[in-house]
Amino acid sequence: MFSGYTLILEIILTVIIYIKTDITALITLLNSLFATLFLFVIMFVGIFKTVLKSKQIKVIWYIFLFFGWYIPILNIVIFRYFYKTGRREFYFEMSRLEIENARAKNSVCNTKYPILMVHGIFFRDWQFFNYWGRIPEALITNGARIYYGNQQSAKSIEKSADELKDRILEVIAETGAKKVNIIAHSKGGLDSRYAISKLGMDKYVASLITINTPHNGCDFVENLLKTFPKGIVNFIAGKYNSIFSKLGDNSPDFLAGVEDLKSSSCKIFNENVPDSPYVYYESYMSEMQNFFSAGIPLNIGYLFIKKCNGKSDGLVWVESARHGENFTLIKNKYRRGISHGDMIDLFRENIKGFDVREFYVDITKKLKQKGF
């Protein structure tokens, strides 16, 4: 960016010299032209590298760059955004690298039992797009042994829990560990609770950490199901099941998964699925600060839930996520807020005031300290 400002000054200086050109000023003019060209090349290379390598620049700014790079004033605004974003990303990642290097030998996340990460509804544990973003890499770097739930994207809690049961036993057999620690996001927390309490997995689970899990249901989901005509709901369900059958699910069930997230369904669930006294339970929840803390559909959900229940992450209201021996509400002092998707690094975004990778490292460190 400095080269850009200097380039503008050089152009102005060159024009002034050109207007007042005489024999004695010729060398100065040539020097100014050379300096102008040199600075332009430096600025272009810097912008080009930022465009190619930055992972924090939003798609809309690439569109602005494509259509507006040649428009005076507007291109300065665009280039300034690329510079500031690239600079912020560079310092953020350098800071993380220093932290990781400093504790690399300590294996702070090397827990007694392996970590089983359980995803929420409407996603799968795809290798080409990790549900958990950059989080697993950060945990592995610090010594954690990571495994995934591998349950299908949308099924009833009971059937998803049955898949988790098989997965837990697979991890036990593979690692030789006596138990696993579960870190579950969203509906994955309910699936895990059912597997632990109803399918005998409390013998093989040391701890369950739930992240933004709707333990008391989602009024947002319940009201949507009441609002939309049954024909439209069935149409959406059919399309979803068809698409995810092609993406890897053998029997996805959109409606069963969604129905189990209703507040009325979760009330019955909580009455019939008590916590096991042999498992340590802890829960975490985040909240959005405003409508602009997330995109569609979470920002719409935020407005709706704010009117009905108060604070939320765009999908789950805060008090619905409270469960276990300890509950922690994750707040951000900055206006960005932290949404449901941010808690799993869905968009791989460096959020000012909240480092999601460090958040999970801290959770795992605590599990290790507790002897899990």
C-alpha positions in Angstrom: 0.0 0.0 0.0 2.9 2.3 0.7 4.2 1.7 -2.8 0.7 2.7 -4.1 0.7 6.1 -2.3 4.3 6.7 -3.4 3.3 5.9 -7.0 0.6 8.6 -6.9 3.1 11.1 -5.6 5.6 10.1 -8.2 3.0 10.6 -11.0 2.2 14.1 -9.7 5.9 15.0 -9.5 6.5 13.7 -13.0 3.6 15.8 -14.4 5.0 18.9 -12.7 8.5 18.3 -14.0 7.1 17.7 -17.5 5.3 21.0 -17.5 8.5 22.8 -16.4 10.8 20.7 -18.5 14.1 22.2 -19.6 17.5 20.8 -20.4 18.6 20.7 -16.7 15.4 18.8 -15.7 15.6 16.0 -18.3 17.6 13.6 -16.1 15.2 14.2 -13.2 12.3 13.5 -15.5 13.8 10.2 -16.6 14.4 9.2 -13.0 10.9 10.0 -12.1 9.5 7.9 -14.9 11.7 5.0 -13.9 10.7 5.3 -10.3 7.0 5.5 -11.3 7.3 2.3 -13.3 9.2 0.5 -10.6 6.7 1.4 -7.9 3.8 0.4 -10.2 5.4 -3.1 -10.6 5.9 -3.5 -6.9 2.3 -2.5 -6.2 1.0 -4.8 -8.9 3.0 -7.8 -7.7 1.9 -7.2 -4.1 -1.8 -7.0 -5.1 -1.5 -10.0 -7.4 0.1 -12.1 -4.6 -2.5 -11.0 -2.1 -5.3 -11.9 -4.6 -3.9 -15.4 -5.2 -2.9 -16.3 -1.6 -5.2 -14.6 0.8 -7.8 -16.9 2.3 -9.7 -14.1 4.1 -10.9 -12.0 1.2 -14.6 -12.4 0.6 -15.8 -13.4 -2.9 -17.7 -10.1 -3.4 -14.4 -8.2 -3.4 -13.0 -10.3 -6.2 -16.1 -9.3 -8.2 -15.4 -5.7 -7.4 -11.8 -6.1 -8.4 -12.7 -7.7 -11.7 -15.2 -5.0 -12.7 -13.6 -2.0 -11.0 -9.8 -2.2 -11.2 -9.7 0.4 -13.9 -12.1 2.9 -12.3 -10.3 5.8 -10.6 -11.0 6.2 -6.9 -12.9 3.0 -6.8 -9.8 1.0 -7.6 -8.0 2.7 -4.7 -10.7 1.6 -2.3 -10.5 -1.9 -3.7 -6.8 -2.1 -3.5 -6.8 -0.7 0.0 -9.2 -3.4 1.2 -7.0 -6.1 -0.3 -4.0 -4.6 1.4 -5.6 -4.3 4.8 -7.1 -7.8 4.7 -3.9 -9.4 3.5 -1.9 -7.5 6.2 -4.3 -8.5 8.9 -4.2 -12.1 7.8 -0.4 -12.2 7.7 0.0 -10.9 11.2 -2.8 -13.2 12.6 -1.2 -16.3 11.1 2.3 -15.3 12.1 1.1 -14.9 15.7 -0.5 -18.3 15.6 2.7 -19.8 14.2 4.7 -18.4 17.0 2.3 -19.8 19.5 2.3 -23.3 17.9 6.1 -23.3 17.7 6.5 -22.3 21.3 4.4 -25.2 22.6 5.1 -27.8 19.8 7.1 -30.1 22.1 4.5 -29.9 25.0 1.7 -31.8 23.2 -0.8 -29.9 25.2 -3.7 -31.6 23.4 -2.5 -35.2 23.9 -5.4 -36.4 26.0 -5.5 -39.7 27.7 -8.4 -40.8 25.4 -8.7 -40.0 21.7 -11.0 -37.2 20.5 -14.2 -38.1 18.5 -15.5 -35.1 16.7 -19.2 -35.4 15.9 -20.8 -33.1 13.3 -24.3 -31.6 13.2 -27.2 -32.0 10.9 -27.0 -31.4 7.1 -23.3 -32.1 6.8 -21.0 -35.1 6.4 -17.4 -35.8 7.4 -16.1 -35.2 3.8 -12.4 -35.4 3.2 -12.5 -32.7 0.6 -14.4 -30.3 2.8 -13.8 -30.7 6.5 -16.8 -29.8 8.6 -14.5 -28.6 11.3 -12.4 -26.3 9.1 -8.9 -25.6 10.4 -9.6 -26.9 13.9 -8.5 -30.6 13.5 -5.1 -29.5 12.1 -4.5 -27.2 15.1 -5.4 -30.0 17.5 -3.3 -32.6 15.8 -0.3 -30.1 15.7 -0.6 -30.0 19.5 -0.7 -33.7 20.0 -4.4 -34.6 19.8 -5.6 -37.9 18.3 -8.6 -37.0 16.1 -11.4 -39.2 14.8 -14.7 -38.3 13.2 -18.3 -39.5 13.9 -19.0 -40.3 10.3 -22.8 -40.5 10.8 -25.1 -39.6 8.0 -26.1 -36.0 7.4 -29.7 -36.2 8.4 -31.5 -38.9 10.3 -33.4 -39.1 13.6 -31.4 -38.8 16.8 -32.0 -42.4 17.6 -30.6 -43.7 14.2 -27.7 -41.2 14.2 -26.9 -42.4 17.7 -26.8 -46.0 16.5 -24.3 -45.0 13.9 -22.2 -43.2 16.5 -22.3 -46.3 18.7 -20.7 -48.3 15.9 -18.1 -45.6 15.3 -17.2 -45.4 19.0 -16.6 -49.1 19.1 -14.5 -48.9 15.9 -12.3 -46.2 17.5 -11.9 -48.2 20.7 -10.9 -51.3 18.7 -8.5 -49.3 16.4 -6.7 -47.4 19.2 -6.9 -49.8 22.1 -8.1 -47.0 24.3 -10.7 -47.8 26.9 -12.7 -44.7 26.2 -13.1 -41.6 23.9 -13.7 -37.9 24.5 -16.5 -36.6 22.3 -16.6 -33.0 21.0 -20.0 -32.5 19.3 -21.5 -29.6 17.5 -25.2 -28.8 17.1 -27.5 -31.9 16.7 -24.3 -34.0 17.1 -24.6 -33.3 20.8 -28.0 -34.8 21.0 -27.0 -37.9 19.0 -24.1 -38.3 21.4 -26.2 -38.0 24.5 -28.6 -40.7 23.2 -25.7 -43.1 22.3 -24.2 -42.6 25.8 -27.4 -42.9 27.9 -29.6 -45.3 25.8 -27.1 -47.4 23.9 -24.7 -48.3 26.6 -21.8 -46.1 25.4 -21.3 -44.5 28.8 -18.8 -47.4 29.4 -16.7 -46.1 26.5 -17.1 -42.3 26.7 -15.1 -40.3 29.3 -16.5 -36.8 28.4 -19.0 -35.1 26.2 -18.4 -31.5 25.2 -21.3 -30.0 23.3 -20.9 -26.9 21.1 -24.0 -24.8 20.3 -26.2 -27.9 20.8 -30.0 -27.2 21.0 -30.5 -29.3 24.2 -33.9 -27.6 24.7 -34.7 -27.5 21.0 -35.0 -24.9 18.3 -38.2 -22.8 18.3 -37.0 -21.4 15.0 -37.2 -24.8 13.4 -40.6 -25.6 15.0 -42.1 -22.4 13.8 -40.8 -22.9 10.3 -42.4 -26.3 10.1 -45.7 -24.8 11.2 -45.4 -21.9 8.8 -44.5 -23.7 5.6 -47.2 -25.7 3.8 -46.7 -29.5 4.3 -46.4 -29.9 0.5 -43.5 -27.5 0.3 -41.8 -29.2 3.3 -42.2 -32.6 1.8 -40.8 -31.3 -1.5 -37.7 -29.8 0.2 -37.2 -33.1 2.1 -37.5 -35.2 -1.0 -34.9 -33.0 -2.9 -32.5 -33.1 0.1 -32.7 -36.8 0.5 -32.2 -37.3 -3.3 -29.1 -35.0 -3.4 -27.4 -36.4 -0.2 -28.0 -40.0 -1.4 -25.8 -39.1 -4.3 -23.3 -37.5 -1.9 -22.7 -40.5 0.2 -25.7 -41.1 2.6 -27.3 -44.5 2.2 -30.7 -43.5 3.7 -30.9 -39.8 4.5 -34.1 -38.6 6.3 -34.5 -34.9 6.3 -37.8 -34.7 8.1 -36.8 -37.1 10.9 -33.7 -35.1 11.6 -35.6 -31.8 11.6 -38.5 -33.0 13.6 -36.2 -34.1 16.4 -34.9 -30.6 16.8 -38.2 -29.1 17.6 -38.6 -27.7 21.2 -41.5 -30.0 21.9 -39.4 -33.0 20.7 -36.4 -32.0 22.8 -38.6 -31.7 25.9 -39.6 -35.4 25.5 -36.0 -36.2 24.7 -34.6 -34.7 27.9 -37.2 -36.5 30.0 -36.2 -39.9 28.5 -32.5 -39.4 28.1 -30.9 -38.6 31.5 -27.2 -37.9 31.7 -24.9 -40.8 32.7 -23.2 -40.3 36.1 -20.1 -41.9 34.6 -19.5 -39.2 31.9 -18.3 -35.6 32.3 -20.7 -33.2 30.5 -19.8 -29.6 29.5 -21.4 -27.2 27.1 -20.5 -24.1 25.2 -22.5 -21.5 23.3 -21.9 -18.4 21.2 -24.0 -15.5 20.3 -24.4 -13.1 17.4 -24.2 -9.4 18.2 -26.4 -8.2 15.3 -28.0 -9.0 12.0 -24.6 -8.6 10.2 -22.8 -11.2 12.3 -23.7 -13.9 9.7 -25.2 -14.3 6.3 -28.4 -16.0 5.1 -30.1 -18.0 6.7 -28.5 -17.4 10.1 -29.1 -13.6 10.0 -32.8 -14.3 9.4 -32.8 -16.8 12.2 -31.2 -14.2 14.4 -34.0 -11.7 13.9 -36.7 -14.3 14.5 -35.2 -15.8 17.6 -34.4 -12.4 19.0 -38.1 -11.6 18.9 -39.2 -14.9 20.5 -36.3 -16.1 22.7 -33.7 -13.4 22.9 -30.0 -14.0 22.2 -28.9 -16.7 19.7 -26.2 -17.9 17.3 -28.7 -17.5 14.4 -30.1 -21.0 14.9 -30.1 -22.0 18.6 -31.1 -19.6 21.4 -28.6 -19.2 24.1 -30.4 -20.9 27.0 -31.2 -23.9 24.8 -27.5 -24.8 24.7 -27.0 -24.9 28.5 -26.2 -28.4 29.7 -23.9 -30.4 31.9 -21.7 -29.5 34.9 -20.3 -26.3 33.2 -21.7 -24.0 30.7 -19.7 -21.2 29.0 -21.2 -18.4 26.8 -18.7 -17.2 24.2 -19.0 -13.5 23.6 -17.1 -11.2 21.3 -16.5 -7.6 22.4 -16.4 -6.6 18.8 -19.6 -6.1 16.7 -18.9 -9.1 14.5 -20.4 -11.6 16.9 -20.0 -15.4 16.7 -22.5 -17.4 14.7 -23.5 -21.1 14.7 -21.2 -21.7 11.7 -18.3 -19.7 13.1 -18.0 -22.2 16.0 -16.9 -24.9 13.5 -14.8 -22.6 11.4 -17.2 -23.1 8.5 -15.9 -20.2 6.5 -12.3 -20.4 7.6 -12.5 -16.7 8.6 -10.2 -15.0 11.1 -12.7 -13.3 13.4 -11.5 -10.3 15.2 -11.6 -11.0 18.9 -12.2 -14.8 18.6 -9.7 -17.4 17.5 -11.8 -20.6 16.9 -8.7 -22.8 16.6 -7.3 -21.6 20.0 -10.8 -22.1 21.5 -10.7 -25.9 20.7 -7.1 -26.2 21.8 -8.1 -24.7 25.1 -11.0 -27.2 25.4 -8.7 -30.1 24.7 -6.1 -28.8 27.1 -8.7 -28.7 29.9 -9.7 -32.3 29.1 -6.1 -33.4 29.5 -5.8 -31.5 32.8 -8.9 -33.3 34.1 -7.2 -36.7 33.2 -9.5 -37.4 30.3 
